[in-house]
Amino acid sequence: MFLILLALWLVFAGSVSVSNLLLGAVVSGLITLLCTRFMGYDPRRFYGSARKLPALLRYIAYLLREIVRENFDVLRFIYRRGQPQSMLVRFKSELKSEPLRVLVANSITLTPGTYTVRLEGDEFAVHALDEYFQIDIEHSAFAGMARKVEEA
């Protein structure tokens, strides 16, 4: 937590100097100390999450690629087909964890042409801009997102 806070301090400071580094270290140390003492933050719990960082970065890269690809698909759709025939698609997920299902639902919403309307248990309700996006979400995008989320 200390290193993350210090990195954020340096990003928001706008420049790296000795004074910014020292002041950031003091403030980050105080915040970490207060969180440890009064909010029940346990630094040992973070180390398990730090090991998952490479998988999380791979998922973020995958999601950014999907967002860019879907942006071009939406542009192609607008210029070639014209009038959308939106639809609501329902499908089930095999993900066991609720936070992972929420992450997939939010990832679907971030990709253009689709957004998650409802998530109840393991069932997703997704609004698709057109049939092409419905097929894409059911077969490739959702399966890829669920697989990448399980890896992370």
N, CA and C of each residue as an Amber inpcrd file, in Angstrom:
protein
   456
   0.8280000  -1.1850000   0.0000000   0.0000000   0.0000000   0.0000000
   0.8750000   1.2520000   0.0000000   1.9420000   1.2080000   0.7580000
   2.8470000   2.3520000   0.8400000   3.3990000   2.7020000  -0.5400000
   3.8560000   1.6970000  -1.2780000   4.4460000   1.9510000  -2.5980000
   3.4130000   2.4710000  -3.5970000   2.2040000   1.9520000  -3.5140000
   1.1480000   2.4290000  -4.4030000   0.8100000   3.8810000  -4.1020000
   0.6800000   4.2030000  -2.8430000   0.3910000   5.5890000  -2.4590000
   1.5270000   6.5330000  -2.8650000   2.7590000   6.0770000  -2.6950000
   3.8980000   6.9030000  -3.0850000   3.9260000   7.1220000  -4.6010000
   3.6360000   6.0690000  -5.3480000   3.5940000   6.2050000  -6.8070000
   2.4910000   7.1750000  -7.2280000   1.3270000   7.0780000  -6.5910000
   0.2440000   8.0170000  -6.8950000   0.6360000   9.4470000  -6.5390000
   1.3120000   9.6040000  -5.4320000   1.7790000  10.9320000  -5.0220000
   2.6760000  11.5310000  -6.0990000   3.6090000  10.7330000  -6.5830000
   4.5450000  11.2390000  -7.6000000   3.8390000  11.5330000  -8.9190000
   2.8500000  10.7260000  -9.2700000   2.0930000  10.9870000 -10.5000000
   1.3280000  12.2900000 -10.3850000   0.6510000  12.4840000  -9.2580000
  -0.1430000  13.6960000  -9.0850000   0.7090000  14.9330000  -8.8280000
   1.9160000  14.7500000  -8.3260000   2.8010000  15.8920000  -8.0800000
   3.2630000  16.5090000  -9.3940000   3.3780000  15.7190000 -10.4260000
   3.7400000  16.2490000 -11.7340000   5.2310000  16.2750000 -12.0040000
   6.0540000  16.1510000 -10.9780000   7.4980000  16.1260000 -11.1850000
   8.1420000  15.2920000 -10.0830000   9.2660000  14.7100000 -10.4340000
   9.9900000  13.9030000  -9.4590000  11.1770000  14.7200000  -8.9750000
  11.1240000  15.0670000  -7.7120000  12.2330000  15.7880000  -7.0930000
  12.4490000  15.2070000  -5.6970000  13.5400000  15.5710000  -5.1010000
  13.8470000  15.0560000  -3.7700000  12.7760000  15.4920000  -2.7670000
  12.3560000  16.7540000  -2.8570000  11.3490000  17.2420000  -1.9060000
  10.0050000  16.5300000  -2.1180000   9.5980000  16.3290000  -3.3860000
   8.3570000  15.5980000  -3.6480000   8.4540000  14.1620000  -3.1580000
   9.5980000  13.5460000  -3.3570000   9.7940000  12.1660000  -2.9370000
   9.7450000  12.0440000  -1.4060000  10.4120000  12.9370000  -0.7040000
  10.4090000  12.8930000   0.7620000   9.0250000  13.1890000   1.3380000
   8.3790000  14.2270000   0.8340000   7.0450000  14.5710000   1.3160000
   6.0580000  13.4480000   0.9920000   6.1580000  12.8830000  -0.1870000
   5.2940000  11.7580000  -0.5660000   5.5280000  10.5500000   0.3110000
   6.7860000  10.2770000   0.6510000   7.1010000   9.1420000   1.5250000
   6.5050000   9.3490000   2.9160000   6.5910000  10.5620000   3.4340000
   6.0390000  10.8450000   4.7600000   4.5160000  10.6930000   4.7490000
   3.8660000  11.3050000   3.7670000   2.4010000  11.2450000   3.6970000
   1.9420000   9.8000000   3.4610000   2.5910000   9.0840000   2.5460000
   2.2260000   7.6900000   2.2700000   2.4460000   6.8200000   3.4940000
   3.5180000   7.0650000   4.2180000   3.7780000   6.3130000   5.4450000
   2.7160000   6.5530000   6.5000000   2.3220000   7.8170000   6.6600000
   1.2810000   8.1390000   7.6370000  -0.0570000   7.5030000   7.2690000
  -0.4160000   7.5720000   6.0020000  -1.6850000   6.9750000   5.5640000
  -1.6510000   5.4610000   5.7680000  -0.5300000   4.8260000   5.4240000
  -0.3990000   3.3870000   5.6260000  -0.4810000   3.0350000   7.1080000
   0.1780000   3.8110000   7.9520000   0.1420000   3.5750000   9.3920000
  -1.2780000   3.7290000   9.9420000  -1.9700000   4.7890000   9.5430000
  -3.3420000   5.0060000  10.0030000  -4.2690000   3.8880000   9.5340000
  -4.1050000   3.4770000   8.2930000  -4.9470000   2.3870000   7.7900000
  -4.6740000   1.0870000   8.5230000  -3.4180000   0.8410000   8.8470000
  -3.0600000  -0.3770000   9.5630000  -3.6230000  -0.3620000  10.9800000
  -3.5140000   0.7640000  11.6260000  -3.9070000   0.8460000  13.0260000
  -5.4210000   0.9580000  13.2120000  -6.0890000   1.8100000  12.4510000
  -7.4860000   2.1190000  12.7320000  -8.4930000   1.4530000  11.8020000
  -8.0590000   1.0090000  10.6450000  -9.0140000   0.4470000   9.6850000
  -8.8390000  -1.0500000   9.4810000  -7.9400000  -1.6660000  10.1850000
  -7.7740000  -3.1070000  10.0970000  -7.0690000  -3.5810000   8.8390000
  -6.3220000  -2.7140000   8.1880000  -5.5760000  -3.1000000   6.9940000
  -4.4370000  -4.0200000   7.3940000  -4.3180000  -5.1440000   6.7000000
  -3.2560000  -6.0990000   6.9700000  -2.3330000  -6.1730000   5.7610000
  -1.1110000  -5.6750000   5.8720000  -0.2020000  -5.6790000   4.7230000
   0.0840000  -7.0750000   4.1800000   0.0090000  -8.1090000   5.0010000
   0.2770000  -9.4760000   4.5270000  -0.7690000  -9.9310000   3.5230000
  -1.9830000  -9.4120000   3.6400000  -3.0460000  -9.7800000   2.7090000
  -2.7570000  -9.2650000   1.3020000  -2.0410000  -8.1640000   1.2230000
  -1.7210000  -7.5710000  -0.0770000  -0.7330000  -8.4220000  -0.8610000
   0.1600000  -9.1300000  -0.1800000   1.1860000  -9.8940000  -0.8760000
   0.5890000 -10.9860000  -1.7500000  -0.5110000 -11.5970000  -1.3140000
  -1.1910000 -12.5950000  -2.1400000  -1.7620000 -11.9610000  -3.3950000
  -2.2580000 -10.7430000  -3.2720000  -2.8000000 -10.0370000  -4.4340000
  -1.6860000  -9.5920000  -5.3720000  -0.5420000  -9.2790000  -4.8340000
   0.5730000  -8.8170000  -5.6660000   1.0520000  -9.9250000  -6.5950000
   0.9210000 -11.1880000  -6.1770000   1.3180000 -12.2910000  -7.0400000
   0.4040000 -12.4270000  -8.2420000  -0.8210000 -11.9270000  -8.1360000
  -1.7760000 -12.0000000  -9.2410000  -1.6590000 -10.8160000 -10.1910000
  -0.7560000  -9.9040000  -9.9210000  -0.6210000  -8.7030000 -10.7380000
  -0.3350000  -8.9940000 -12.2150000   0.5620000  -9.9160000 -12.5730000
   0.7730000 -10.1880000 -13.9990000  -0.4920000 -10.6700000 -14.7130000
  -1.2670000 -11.5290000 -14.0770000  -2.5070000 -12.0050000 -14.6890000
  -3.5100000 -10.8640000 -14.8180000  -3.5600000  -9.9790000 -13.8320000
  -4.4550000  -8.8280000 -13.8980000  -4.0510000  -7.8870000 -15.0310000
  -2.7650000  -7.6630000 -15.1970000  -2.2910000  -6.8080000 -16.2910000
  -2.5990000  -7.4350000 -17.6530000  -2.4840000  -8.7720000 -17.7540000
  -2.8500000  -9.4480000 -19.0070000  -4.3330000  -9.2720000 -19.2960000
  -5.1810000  -9.3440000 -18.2550000  -6.6130000  -9.1520000 -18.4550000
  -6.9170000  -7.7210000 -18.8970000  -6.2630000  -6.7620000 -18.3010000
  -6.4830000  -5.3630000 -18.6900000  -6.0670000  -5.1450000 -20.1410000
  -4.9500000  -5.7370000 -20.5520000  -4.5160000  -5.6280000 -21.9460000
  -5.5270000  -6.2880000 -22.8770000  -6.0360000  -7.4570000 -22.4790000
  -7.0570000  -8.1410000 -23.2760000  -8.3100000  -7.2830000 -23.3960000
  -8.7420000  -6.7010000 -22.2770000  -9.9440000  -5.8710000 -22.2830000
  -9.7630000  -4.6380000 -23.1660000  -8.6030000  -4.0010000 -23.1080000
  -8.3490000  -2.8430000 -23.9650000  -8.3740000  -3.2310000 -25.4390000
  -7.8080000  -4.4020000 -25.7810000  -7.8680000  -4.8780000 -27.1750000
  -9.3140000  -5.0920000 -27.6090000 -10.1240000  -5.6800000 -26.7300000
 -11.5310000  -5.9110000 -27.0470000 -12.2820000  -4.5940000 -27.2310000
 -11.9950000  -3.6170000 -26.3960000 -12.6620000  -2.3180000 -26.5180000
 -12.3240000  -1.6660000 -27.8490000 -11.0560000  -1.6900000 -28.2390000
 -10.6430000  -1.0990000 -29.5140000 -11.2820000  -1.8580000 -30.6740000
 -11.2470000  -3.1990000 -30.6160000 -11.8260000  -4.0060000 -31.6910000
 -13.3210000  -3.7440000 -31.8260000 -14.0210000  -3.6910000 -30.7010000
 -15.4610000  -3.4470000 -30.7410000 -15.7870000  -2.0280000 -31.2060000
 -14.9220000  -1.0610000 -30.9180000 -15.1340000   0.2900000 -31.4360000
 -15.1540000   0.2810000 -32.9570000 -14.2030000  -0.4270000 -33.5490000
 -14.1750000  -0.5170000 -35.0090000 -15.3770000  -1.2920000 -35.5430000
 -15.8160000  -2.3100000 -34.8240000 -17.0050000  -3.0500000 -35.2460000
 -18.2450000  -2.1710000 -35.2170000 -18.3730000  -1.3410000 -34.1940000
 -19.5230000  -0.4310000 -34.1150000 -19.4660000   0.5890000 -35.2510000
 -18.2810000   1.1200000 -35.5260000 -18.1500000   2.0590000 -36.6420000
 -18.5330000   1.4070000 -37.9610000 -18.0500000   0.1810000 -38.1930000
 -18.4070000  -0.5460000 -39.4150000 -19.9030000  -0.7750000 -39.4850000
 -20.4930000  -1.1250000 -38.3660000 -21.9290000  -1.3600000 -38.3170000
 -22.7020000  -0.1020000 -38.6780000 -22.2960000   1.0140000 -38.1330000
 -23.0010000   2.2730000 -38.3850000 -22.9260000   2.6510000 -39.8520000
 -21.7640000   2.5140000 -40.4630000 -21.6000000   2.9510000 -41.8470000
 -22.1220000   1.9490000 -42.8670000 -22.2440000   0.6860000 -42.5210000
 -22.6820000  -0.3120000 -43.4950000 -24.1450000  -0.6840000 -43.3510000
 -24.5960000  -0.8620000 -42.1510000 -25.9390000  -1.4160000 -41.9600000
 -27.0030000  -0.3790000 -41.6750000 -26.6470000   0.6740000 -41.0210000
 -27.6380000   1.6940000 -40.7360000 -28.4320000   1.4280000 -39.4750000
 -29.7060000   1.0670000 -39.6380000 -30.6290000   0.9560000 -38.5080000
 -30.3370000  -0.2680000 -37.6410000 -30.0730000  -0.0620000 -36.3460000
 -29.8240000  -1.2100000 -35.4640000 -31.1050000  -1.9340000 -35.0900000
 -30.9780000  -3.2110000 -34.8560000 -32.0880000  -4.0140000 -34.3470000
 -31.6320000  -4.5850000 -33.0070000 -31.7270000  -3.7400000 -31.9880000
 -31.2050000  -4.1260000 -30.6830000 -32.0130000  -5.2720000 -30.0870000
 -31.3450000  -6.0020000 -29.2170000 -31.9840000  -7.1530000 -28.5890000
 -31.3970000  -7.3790000 -27.2060000 -32.1490000  -8.1030000 -26.4100000
 -31.7180000  -8.4660000 -25.0790000 -31.3570000  -9.9480000 -25.0940000
 -30.1360000 -10.2410000 -24.6810000 -29.6160000 -11.6010000 -24.7120000
 -29.4310000 -12.0780000 -23.2770000 -29.8610000 -13.2840000 -23.0030000
 -29.6730000 -13.8780000 -21.6770000 -28.7970000 -15.1120000 -21.8190000
 -27.8480000 -15.2480000 -20.9130000 -27.0170000 -16.4450000 -20.8900000
 -26.4860000 -16.6630000 -19.4870000 -26.0490000 -17.8860000 -19.2400000
 -25.5510000 -18.2670000 -17.9150000 -24.0400000 -18.3440000 -17.9250000
 -23.4750000 -18.1010000 -16.7600000 -22.0300000 -18.1440000 -16.5810000
 -21.6700000 -19.3240000 -15.6930000 -20.4890000 -19.8600000 -15.9190000
 -20.0010000 -20.9340000 -15.0610000 -19.0300000 -20.4180000 -14.0090000
 -18.8820000 -19.1100000 -13.9170000 -18.0050000 -18.5310000 -12.9000000
 -18.6120000 -18.7510000 -11.5250000 -17.7980000 -19.1680000 -10.5880000
 -18.2780000 -19.4970000  -9.2440000 -18.3850000 -18.2790000  -8.3330000
 -17.5150000 -17.3170000  -8.5190000 -17.4180000 -16.1890000  -7.5990000
 -18.2550000 -15.0010000  -8.0870000 -18.9830000 -14.4050000  -7.1700000
 -19.7860000 -13.2200000  -7.4940000 -18.9240000 -12.0360000  -7.9430000
 -17.7980000 -11.7310000  -7.2760000 -16.9680000 -10.6230000  -7.7580000
 -16.4500000 -10.8500000  -9.1850000 -16.1620000 -12.0900000  -9.5440000
 -15.7010000 -12.3710000 -10.9140000 -16.8310000 -12.1560000 -11.9150000
 -18.0540000 -12.5510000 -11.5500000 -19.1990000 -12.3160000 -12.4540000
 -19.4490000 -10.8210000 -12.6210000 -19.2960000 -10.0640000 -11.5410000
 -19.4670000  -8.6090000 -11.6210000 -18.3860000  -8.0000000 -12.5100000
 -17.1650000  -8.4890000 -12.3950000 -16.0790000  -8.0030000 -13.2410000
 -16.3710000  -8.2750000 -14.7090000 -16.8840000  -9.4620000 -15.0300000
 -17.2410000  -9.7800000 -16.4120000 -18.3940000  -8.8900000 -16.8750000
 -19.3890000  -8.6890000 -16.0240000 -20.5230000  -7.8270000 -16.3870000
 -20.0520000  -6.4020000 -16.6750000 -19.1630000  -5.8870000 -15.8580000
 -18.6360000  -4.5400000 -16.0960000 -17.7710000  -4.5010000 -17.3470000
 -17.0400000  -5.5620000 -17.6110000 -16.2160000  -5.6150000 -18.8190000
 -17.0860000  -5.6460000 -20.0670000 -18.2010000  -6.3690000 -20.0090000
 -19.1390000  -6.3870000 -21.1410000 -19.6920000  -4.9940000 -21.3680000
 -20.0020000  -4.2910000 -20.2910000 -20.5360000  -2.9340000 -20.4150000
 -19.5070000  -1.9790000 -21.0160000 -18.2330000  -2.1910000 -20.7090000
 -17.1920000  -1.3170000 -21.2450000 -16.9800000  -1.4990000 -22.7490000
 -17.2930000  -2.6780000 -23.2720000 -17.0830000  -2.9030000 -24.7050000
 -18.2420000  -2.2910000 -25.4780000 -17.9560000  -1.5140000 -26.5110000
 -19.0050000  -0.8480000 -27.2850000 -19.9390000  -1.8450000 -27.9730000
 -21.1970000  -1.4730000 -28.0700000 -22.1930000  -2.3060000 -28.7370000
 -22.9570000  -3.1990000 -27.7820000 -22.5030000  -3.3160000 -26.5510000
 -23.1820000  -4.1590000 -25.5650000 -23.1160000  -3.5040000 -24.2000000
 -24.0930000  -3.8090000 -23.3780000 -23.9810000  -3.4500000 -21.9670000
 -24.8420000  -4.4000000 -21.1460000 -24.3820000  -4.6580000 -19.9510000
 -25.0670000  -5.5850000 -19.0640000 -26.2240000  -4.8570000 -18.3900000
 -27.4160000  -5.4000000 -18.5760000 -28.6140000  -4.8070000 -18.0010000
 -28.8660000  -5.3670000 -16.6090000 -28.6670000  -6.6770000 -16.4630000
 -28.9600000  -7.3230000 -15.1910000 -28.0330000  -8.5120000 -14.9760000
 -27.6750000  -8.7020000 -13.7340000 -26.8970000  -9.8730000 -13.3290000
 -27.5620000 -10.4350000 -12.0840000 -28.1780000 -11.6040000 -12.2370000
 -28.8300000 -12.2700000 -11.1090000 -28.2480000 -13.6630000 -10.9780000
 -27.5340000 -13.8830000  -9.8910000 -26.9010000 -15.1800000  -9.6970000
 -25.8680000 -15.4220000 -10.7850000 -26.0930000 -16.4680000 -11.5770000
 -25.1630000 -16.7630000 -12.6660000 -25.7450000 -16.4130000 -14.0310000
 -26.8760000 -15.6970000 -14.0570000 -27.5050000 -15.3350000 -15.3270000
 -27.2640000 -13.8620000 -15.6580000 -26.7780000 -13.6340000 -16.8700000
 -26.5280000 -12.2920000 -17.3830000 -27.6510000 -11.9150000 -18.3440000
 -28.0680000 -10.6750000 -18.3110000 -28.9500000 -10.1120000 -19.3260000
 -28.1780000  -8.9570000 -19.9570000 -27.8750000  -9.0890000 -21.2460000
 -27.0250000  -8.1270000 -21.9420000 -27.7920000  -7.5360000 -23.1140000
 -27.7830000  -6.2190000 -23.2210000 -28.3770000  -5.5320000 -24.3630000
 -27.3220000  -5.4710000 -25.4630000 -27.6910000  -5.9590000 -26.6400000
 -26.7790000  -5.9450000 -27.7860000 -27.3320000  -4.9960000 -28.8400000
 -26.4470000  -4.2630000 -29.4740000 -26.8380000  -3.2890000 -30.4900000
 -27.4740000  -3.9610000 -31.7000000 -26.9890000  -5.1420000 -32.0530000
 -27.4910000  -5.8510000 -33.2260000 -27.1780000  -7.3380000 -33.0690000
 -27.6590000  -8.1420000 -33.9980000 -27.4380000  -9.5890000 -33.9430000
 -25.9550000  -9.9400000 -33.9820000 -25.1750000  -9.1740000 -34.7280000
 -23.7350000  -9.4280000 -34.7990000 -23.1040000  -9.3480000 -33.4130000
 -23.4820000  -8.3580000 -32.6290000 -22.9260000  -8.1860000 -31.2950000
 -23.4510000  -9.2710000 -30.3450000 -24.6770000  -9.7340000 -30.5820000
 -25.2210000 -10.8280000 -29.7810000 -24.4080000 -12.0950000 -30.0070000
 -24.1310000 -12.4160000 -31.2450000 -23.3440000 -13.6100000 -31.5630000
 -21.9400000 -13.4670000 -30.9930000 -21.3630000 -12.2880000 -31.1370000
 -20.0060000 -12.0490000 -30.6320000 -19.9460000 -12.2060000 -29.1220000
 -20.9320000 -11.6870000 -28.4160000 -20.9020000 -11.7440000 -26.9530000
 -21.1290000 -13.1630000 -26.4620000 -22.0160000 -13.9230000 -27.1030000
 -22.3090000 -15.2780000 -26.6500000 -21.1530000 -16.2370000 -26.9150000
 -20.4980000 -16.0860000 -28.0450000 -19.5180000 -17.0890000 -28.4350000
 -18.0860000 -16.7200000 -28.0850000 -17.6510000 -15.5600000 -28.5210000
 -16.2240000 -15.2760000 -28.3640000 -15.9230000 -14.3470000 -27.2020000
 -16.5640000 -13.2120000 -27.1560000 -16.1970000 -12.2080000 -26.1540000
 -16.4590000 -12.7070000 -24.7380000 -17.6510000 -13.2470000 -24.4860000
 -17.9570000 -13.6850000 -23.1240000 -17.0680000 -14.8400000 -22.7000000
 -16.8590000 -15.7890000 -23.5910000 -16.0070000 -16.9340000 -23.2500000
 -14.5840000 -16.4720000 -22.9660000 -14.0770000 -15.5490000 -23.7800000
 -12.7280000 -15.0310000 -23.5660000 -12.6100000 -14.2500000 -22.2810000
 -13.6010000 -13.4140000 -21.9930000 -13.5720000 -12.6280000 -20.7580000
 -13.6350000 -13.5330000 -19.5430000 -14.5320000 -14.5150000 -19.5720000
 -14.6650000 -15.4190000 -18.4230000 -13.3740000 -16.2060000 -18.2030000
 -12.7560000 -16.6560000 -19.2890000 -11.5030000 -17.4190000 -19.1660000
 -10.3960000 -16.5410000 -18.6060000 -10.2920000 -15.3140000 -19.1250000
  -9.2400000 -14.4060000 -18.6400000  -9.4700000 -14.0080000 -17.1890000
 -10.7160000 -13.8180000 -16.7950000 -11.0250000 -13.4500000 -15.4070000
 -10.6650000 -14.5980000 -14.4790000 -10.9430000 -15.8310000 -14.8790000
 -10.5860000 -16.9790000 -14.0340000  -9.0780000 -17.0950000 -13.8700000
  -8.3260000 -16.7410000 -14.9130000  -6.8650000 -16.7800000 -14.8200000
  -6.3440000 -15.7380000 -13.8300000  -6.9950000 -14.5660000 -13.8290000
  -6.5570000 -13.4920000 -12.9450000  -7.0760000 -13.7490000 -11.5700000
